[in-house]
Amino acid sequence: MKLFKWTNIRLLLMFASVIFLFSFTSNRNENRKLIKSVVIFVDDNAPFVKQETVNKLLIENKKDASSIQKVKLDLNKLERILNAQEMIEKSDVFVTIDGVLKAVVKQRNPIARFFNGDSSFYIDYEGNRMPLSTNFTARVPLVSGEINKKNNEDLAHLFRAIYDDAFLKKNIIGIEIMPNGSLIMLNRNFDYQIDFGRMINVERKFKNYKAFFQKAVLDSSLYKYKKIDLRFTEQVVCTK
């Protein structure tokens, strides 16, 4: 009986010790200060927003991360602050075991630049408007005309088709949206205009244009043309 009681007492003491040590360690860990903050860009070839700007948002304008206690961190709040930045698409904020506050940031990806008088902005990959950056200028097609709710989705689809194709991304430098909804495109190395027509059969028209270009560039006939007409999906019509 005494052995049973002593065993129970030992178990209770061990249990209490574990709770105490866990509580002590947890409290000590929470009150530790961070060592530093680190910003990592997923795609760093387009620095539309500076690391310093993101870092200031991350540490909420404090002098540095070493003045912040872990217990006072709200990681969800920090992510919301970063995601609200107009150049950032998504962020992931966390603290490493050794006390480093890290932010993995994905910037928004512009695929076209709209310009019309005093108004100028990017269109990102999702089809949303994106402000210009003072840090970096994206090499994307320059678009003029009217972008509205009616044609925005179709234009975003067309811009993505150009951006995702290495040949088109390199060669198409300008797009004019005509009042009737048809498109006129400009090529980087030649003076002709591309009459694309309305935004229907987009993939088929681009396929026809690429096939025509690869054939015509061999005999240097591209320099002779003033207009390449892609409106007819069965053929490419050229005008000298």
PyMOL commands that set and color helices and strands:
alter all, ss='L'
color gray80, all
select helices_A, chain A and resi 2-30+51-58+65-67+70-72+75-83+152-163+166-171+202-216+221-224
alter helices_A, ss='H'
color red, helices_A
select strands_A, chain A and resi 36-41+88-95+100-107+110-116+119-124+129-130+142-144+172-177+183-187+193-197+227-229+237-239
alter strands_A, ss='S'
color yellow, strands_A
deselect
rebuild
show_as cartoon
